[in-house]
Structure formats: structure tokens, C-alpha cells
Amino acid sequence: MPAPLFATVPSDLADRDTLLSMSGRAFMEAIRDGALPGPPIAKTLNYRVDVVEDGRVTFHGAPLFDHCNPMGTVHGGWYGTLLDSCMACAVMTKVPTGSIYTTLEYKVNITRPIPLGMEIVAEGIVSHAGRSTGVAEGTIRGREDGRLYATGSTTCIIMRAG
């Protein structure tokens, strides 16, 4: 029998009550500080939350061989996931207590290939945070060289949970 496509939520993620009891910024700060577990995908894709500020989040990471496409370059999904994550987490810092968010759409522009193993900084900055939507822009830059490797934009929906 094949494995189910959707597994149950592991117990090492924050539960719904914990999530809804905190502002989005407090939630992101707790992940950054290790008080709450980070997302499992961060381990898989080799990145971590570094900076959490009001309307701004950065991640540090580095693509590994496991993140390559068949041509041996970093898969576009790696860029997309890091940008989606940092931009949406920036929006999360604006989400009020008792609310949640999810990405509605995002766009990525890859400007140059990232060398394997090179550490990058992915930064998301909110340009609009309203009652029901959040908009953010993102960049991926080399940590040492400061070069631009990708840009992105996102629109997220903010929803009252309850």
C-alpha cells in the first residue's frame, strides 16, 4: 500500500493554540530564538531564520548538491522556496494575534546561478500589510560578495482564525 500523500502534523511543530496566542512577530522571534521549532523544510533546504524585525525577515543558507537539477546547477525551486519563505515570514511579522496567513501568489526572477555551498542571505521586506492582504519583496544576495542572485514578490492573505 502506498504511503499517504499528506501526513499528520508532527508533534514537534507549534500547535494551533500556541500559534494563535502570539502575534506573528512574536511567533517568528520564538522560531529565531529556538523557543519554537522551525519549519522542517528549512533543514531539508539548508537555511535558517537569522533576523526578525517588524516587516523584515532574513534567512541565511547555502545550496547543497542535493538541491541541484539534472544539469548540476541549483534548482529554481530552491530559489523560489527561500524567497517565498522570507517574504511570507516578513508578512507574518505584521499578522496580529489570533490570525494566520498563507501565500496567494509569488514570483521569482533568477539573475545569476548561485555556486554550490556559497552562503546567501534571503531578505523579505513588507511593502503593504492590511487587514486581509500583505505584500512583500525579496532578494537573495551572496553573503560575502553582496551580488544579487534573485528577486521576488509575494501577495499573502491574512485571515482571522476562529
JOZIDA-V73990 format. One record per pair of residues at least 4 apart in sequence whose ideal C-beta (glycine too) atoms are under 8 Angstrom apart, sorted by sequence separation. I is the first residue (numbers start at 1). J is the second residue. D is the distance in Angstrom with one decimal. If there is no record, write none. Layout:
<<I | J | D> <I | J | D>>
This chain:
<<9 | 13 | 5.8> <14 | 18 | 4.5> <15 | 19 | 7.1> <16 | 20 | 6.1> <17 | 21 | 6.1> <18 | 22 | 6.9> <22 | 26 | 4.2> <23 | 27 | 6.9> <24 | 28 | 6.4> <25 | 29 | 6.2> <26 | 30 | 6.3> <27 | 31 | 6.8> <28 | 32 | 6.4> <29 | 33 | 6.0> <31 | 35 | 7.8> <38 | 42 | 4.9> <40 | 44 | 6.5> <41 | 45 | 5.8> <42 | 46 | 8.0> <52 | 56 | 7.8> <53 | 57 | 7.5> <63 | 67 | 4.4> <68 | 72 | 5.4> <69 | 73 | 6.0> <74 | 78 | 5.2> <75 | 79 | 8.0> <76 | 80 | 6.0> <77 | 81 | 5.9> <78 | 82 | 6.5> <79 | 83 | 6.2> <80 | 84 | 5.9> <81 | 85 | 6.0> <82 | 86 | 6.3> <83 | 87 | 5.9> <84 | 88 | 5.9> <85 | 89 | 6.0> <86 | 90 | 6.5> <87 | 91 | 6.9> <88 | 92 | 6.4> <89 | 93 | 7.2> <90 | 94 | 7.9> <91 | 95 | 6.9> <95 | 99 | 5.0> <114 | 118 | 5.7> <130 | 134 | 7.2> <142 | 146 | 6.1> <14 | 19 | 5.3> <22 | 27 | 4.6> <30 | 35 | 4.1> <31 | 36 | 5.1> <38 | 43 | 7.7> <42 | 47 | 5.3> <51 | 56 | 6.9> <52 | 57 | 5.6> <63 | 68 | 7.8> <68 | 73 | 6.3> <69 | 74 | 7.6> <74 | 79 | 7.0> <95 | 100 | 6.9> <128 | 133 | 7.1> <129 | 134 | 4.7> <141 | 146 | 5.7> <142 | 147 | 4.8> <30 | 36 | 4.1> <31 | 37 | 7.3> <42 | 48 | 5.9> <51 | 57 | 6.5> <68 | 74 | 6.4> <69 | 75 | 4.4> <95 | 101 | 5.3> <114 | 120 | 6.2> <128 | 134 | 6.6> <129 | 135 | 7.8> <141 | 147 | 6.4> <31 | 38 | 5.1> <42 | 49 | 7.5> <51 | 58 | 4.2> <67 | 74 | 5.6> <68 | 75 | 6.3> <69 | 76 | 7.6> <128 | 135 | 4.2> <141 | 148 | 5.7> <142 | 149 | 6.6> <19 | 27 | 6.3> <22 | 30 | 7.0> <31 | 39 | 8.0> <49 | 57 | 6.8> <50 | 58 | 4.9> <67 | 75 | 5.7> <126 | 134 | 6.2> <127 | 135 | 5.1> <140 | 148 | 7.5> <141 | 149 | 6.5> <27 | 36 | 7.0> <49 | 58 | 7.9> <50 | 59 | 6.0> <92 | 101 | 6.0> <126 | 135 | 7.1> <127 | 136 | 6.3> <139 | 148 | 6.2> <140 | 149 | 4.6> <38 | 48 | 6.9> <49 | 59 | 5.9> <50 | 60 | 4.8> <91 | 101 | 5.8> <126 | 136 | 4.8> <127 | 137 | 6.0> <140 | 150 | 4.3> <38 | 49 | 6.4> <48 | 59 | 6.4> <63 | 74 | 4.4> <67 | 78 | 4.5> <125 | 136 | 6.1> <139 | 150 | 7.1> <140 | 151 | 7.8> <47 | 59 | 4.7> <48 | 60 | 6.0> <124 | 136 | 5.0> <125 | 137 | 5.7> <139 | 151 | 5.5> <14 | 27 | 7.4> <47 | 60 | 6.6> <48 | 61 | 6.8> <88 | 101 | 6.9> <124 | 137 | 7.4> <125 | 138 | 7.4> <138 | 151 | 6.8> <139 | 152 | 7.6> <47 | 61 | 2.8> <88 | 102 | 7.9> <124 | 138 | 4.5> <137 | 151 | 7.2> <138 | 152 | 4.2> <46 | 61 | 5.2> <47 | 62 | 7.9> <63 | 78 | 5.4> <88 | 103 | 5.2> <123 | 138 | 6.3> <137 | 152 | 7.0> <138 | 153 | 7.3> <14 | 30 | 7.9> <45 | 61 | 6.8> <46 | 62 | 5.8> <122 | 138 | 6.5> <123 | 139 | 5.3> <137 | 153 | 5.2> <138 | 154 | 7.2> <32 | 49 | 4.5> <42 | 59 | 7.7> <46 | 63 | 7.0> <122 | 139 | 7.3> <123 | 140 | 8.0> <136 | 153 | 7.2> <137 | 154 | 8.0> <18 | 36 | 7.2> <31 | 49 | 5.6> <32 | 50 | 7.3> <46 | 64 | 5.5> <88 | 106 | 7.9> <122 | 140 | 4.9> <123 | 141 | 7.4> <135 | 153 | 7.4> <136 | 154 | 5.3> <32 | 51 | 7.7> <42 | 61 | 8.0> <84 | 103 | 6.0> <87 | 106 | 6.7> <121 | 140 | 7.3> <135 | 154 | 7.0> <32 | 52 | 4.8> <120 | 140 | 5.3> <121 | 141 | 5.3> <135 | 155 | 5.4> <136 | 156 | 7.5> <28 | 49 | 7.0> <31 | 52 | 7.9> <46 | 67 | 7.4> <61 | 82 | 6.4> <120 | 141 | 6.5> <121 | 142 | 7.8> <134 | 155 | 7.4> <135 | 156 | 7.6> <14 | 36 | 4.9> <45 | 67 | 6.6> <84 | 106 | 5.0> <120 | 142 | 6.0> <121 | 143 | 5.3> <133 | 155 | 6.1> <134 | 156 | 4.4> <14 | 37 | 6.9> <29 | 52 | 5.0> <59 | 82 | 6.2> <83 | 106 | 6.8> <119 | 142 | 7.6> <120 | 143 | 6.0> <133 | 156 | 6.7> <13 | 37 | 5.9> <28 | 52 | 4.5> <118 | 142 | 6.1> <119 | 143 | 4.2> <133 | 157 | 6.1> <134 | 158 | 5.8> <12 | 37 | 5.1> <83 | 108 | 5.4> <118 | 143 | 7.8> <119 | 144 | 7.1> <132 | 157 | 6.5> <133 | 158 | 6.4> <13 | 39 | 7.9> <59 | 85 | 6.6> <80 | 106 | 7.3> <114 | 140 | 7.3> <118 | 144 | 7.8> <132 | 158 | 5.6> <13 | 40 | 7.9> <25 | 52 | 6.8> <59 | 86 | 5.2> <131 | 158 | 6.9> <132 | 159 | 7.6> <58 | 86 | 6.6> <80 | 108 | 4.7> <114 | 142 | 7.6> <130 | 158 | 7.5> <25 | 54 | 6.3> <28 | 57 | 6.4> <57 | 86 | 5.4> <79 | 108 | 5.7> <104 | 133 | 7.7> <120 | 149 | 6.6> <129 | 158 | 7.6> <10 | 40 | 7.6> <124 | 154 | 7.8> <79 | 110 | 5.5> <57 | 89 | 4.2> <76 | 108 | 7.1> <94 | 126 | 5.8> <45 | 78 | 6.1> <57 | 90 | 4.5> <91 | 124 | 7.7> <93 | 126 | 7.3> <101 | 134 | 6.5> <56 | 90 | 5.6> <76 | 110 | 6.2> <90 | 124 | 3.5> <47 | 82 | 5.9> <55 | 90 | 6.0> <57 | 92 | 7.6> <79 | 114 | 7.6> <89 | 124 | 6.2> <90 | 125 | 5.9> <91 | 126 | 5.8> <94 | 129 | 3.6> <112 | 147 | 7.0> <114 | 149 | 5.0> <45 | 81 | 5.8> <57 | 93 | 6.5> <86 | 122 | 4.3> <88 | 124 | 7.2> <90 | 126 | 5.0> <112 | 148 | 7.6> <113 | 149 | 7.7> <45 | 82 | 7.0> <52 | 89 | 7.8> <56 | 93 | 7.2> <85 | 122 | 7.4> <86 | 123 | 6.1> <87 | 124 | 3.8> <111 | 148 | 5.4> <112 | 149 | 5.6> <47 | 85 | 7.5> <55 | 93 | 5.9> <82 | 120 | 7.6> <86 | 124 | 3.7> <91 | 129 | 6.5> <111 | 149 | 6.0> <54 | 93 | 5.7> <55 | 94 | 6.0> <74 | 113 | 6.3> <83 | 122 | 6.3> <85 | 124 | 7.9> <95 | 134 | 7.6> <110 | 149 | 7.1> <111 | 150 | 6.0> <41 | 81 | 6.8> <49 | 89 | 7.2> <53 | 93 | 7.0> <54 | 94 | 7.4> <73 | 113 | 5.2> <74 | 114 | 5.1> <82 | 122 | 4.3> <94 | 134 | 5.9> <110 | 150 | 4.8> <111 | 151 | 7.0> <52 | 93 | 6.4> <83 | 124 | 7.5> <109 | 150 | 6.3> <74 | 116 | 7.0> <108 | 150 | 6.0> <109 | 151 | 4.9> <42 | 85 | 7.7> <91 | 134 | 3.5> <108 | 151 | 7.5> <109 | 152 | 7.0> <41 | 85 | 7.6> <91 | 135 | 7.8> <108 | 152 | 4.6> <91 | 136 | 5.4> <107 | 152 | 6.0> <39 | 85 | 7.6> <90 | 136 | 4.8> <106 | 152 | 6.0> <107 | 153 | 5.2> <106 | 153 | 6.7> <107 | 154 | 7.7> <68 | 116 | 7.2> <88 | 136 | 7.3> <90 | 138 | 7.8> <106 | 154 | 4.0> <87 | 136 | 4.1> <105 | 154 | 7.0> <106 | 155 | 7.6> <87 | 137 | 6.9> <104 | 154 | 7.9> <105 | 155 | 5.4> <63 | 114 | 5.6> <65 | 116 | 6.2> <87 | 138 | 4.2> <103 | 154 | 5.9> <104 | 155 | 4.7> <64 | 116 | 6.7> <86 | 138 | 5.3> <103 | 155 | 7.7> <104 | 156 | 6.1> <63 | 116 | 5.8> <64 | 117 | 7.0> <103 | 156 | 5.4> <104 | 157 | 5.2> <62 | 116 | 8.0> <63 | 117 | 7.3> <102 | 156 | 6.5> <62 | 117 | 5.4> <63 | 118 | 7.5> <83 | 138 | 4.4> <101 | 156 | 4.8> <102 | 157 | 5.9> <62 | 118 | 6.0> <101 | 157 | 6.4> <62 | 119 | 4.7> <63 | 120 | 7.9> <83 | 140 | 6.5> <101 | 158 | 4.9> <102 | 159 | 7.7> <61 | 119 | 7.1> <62 | 120 | 6.6> <82 | 140 | 6.2> <100 | 158 | 7.7> <101 | 159 | 7.0> <60 | 119 | 6.2> <61 | 120 | 6.0> <99 | 158 | 5.7> <100 | 159 | 5.6> <60 | 120 | 7.2> <99 | 159 | 6.2> <28 | 89 | 5.8> <60 | 121 | 5.9> <61 | 122 | 6.9> <79 | 140 | 6.3> <99 | 160 | 5.2> <100 | 161 | 5.1> <59 | 121 | 7.3> <60 | 122 | 7.9> <98 | 160 | 6.4> <99 | 161 | 6.1> <58 | 121 | 5.6> <59 | 122 | 4.5> <91 | 154 | 7.3> <95 | 158 | 5.7> <98 | 161 | 6.2> <28 | 92 | 5.5> <58 | 122 | 6.6> <94 | 158 | 7.9> <98 | 162 | 6.6> <27 | 92 | 6.7> <28 | 93 | 5.6> <58 | 123 | 4.7> <87 | 152 | 6.1> <91 | 156 | 4.5> <57 | 123 | 7.5> <58 | 124 | 7.6> <87 | 153 | 7.3> <88 | 154 | 6.1> <24 | 91 | 7.8> <25 | 92 | 7.6> <56 | 123 | 7.1> <57 | 124 | 5.1> <83 | 150 | 6.4> <87 | 154 | 4.2> <91 | 158 | 7.5> <24 | 92 | 4.0> <25 | 93 | 4.2> <56 | 124 | 6.9> <83 | 151 | 7.8> <84 | 152 | 7.4> <88 | 156 | 5.6> <24 | 93 | 5.5> <25 | 94 | 7.5> <56 | 125 | 5.1> <83 | 152 | 3.6> <24 | 94 | 6.3> <55 | 125 | 6.4> <56 | 126 | 7.2> <79 | 149 | 7.4> <84 | 154 | 6.6> <24 | 95 | 3.2> <50 | 121 | 7.5> <55 | 126 | 3.8> <79 | 150 | 4.7> <83 | 154 | 7.7> <23 | 95 | 7.0> <24 | 96 | 7.3> <80 | 152 | 7.6> <23 | 96 | 6.1> <23 | 97 | 4.9> <55 | 129 | 6.9> <22 | 97 | 6.3> <24 | 99 | 7.5> <47 | 122 | 7.0> <21 | 97 | 6.9> <20 | 97 | 7.2> <24 | 101 | 7.3> <20 | 98 | 5.4> <20 | 99 | 7.9> <20 | 100 | 7.5> <19 | 100 | 7.0> <60 | 143 | 6.7> <20 | 161 | 5.5> <20 | 162 | 7.9> <16 | 161 | 7.7>>
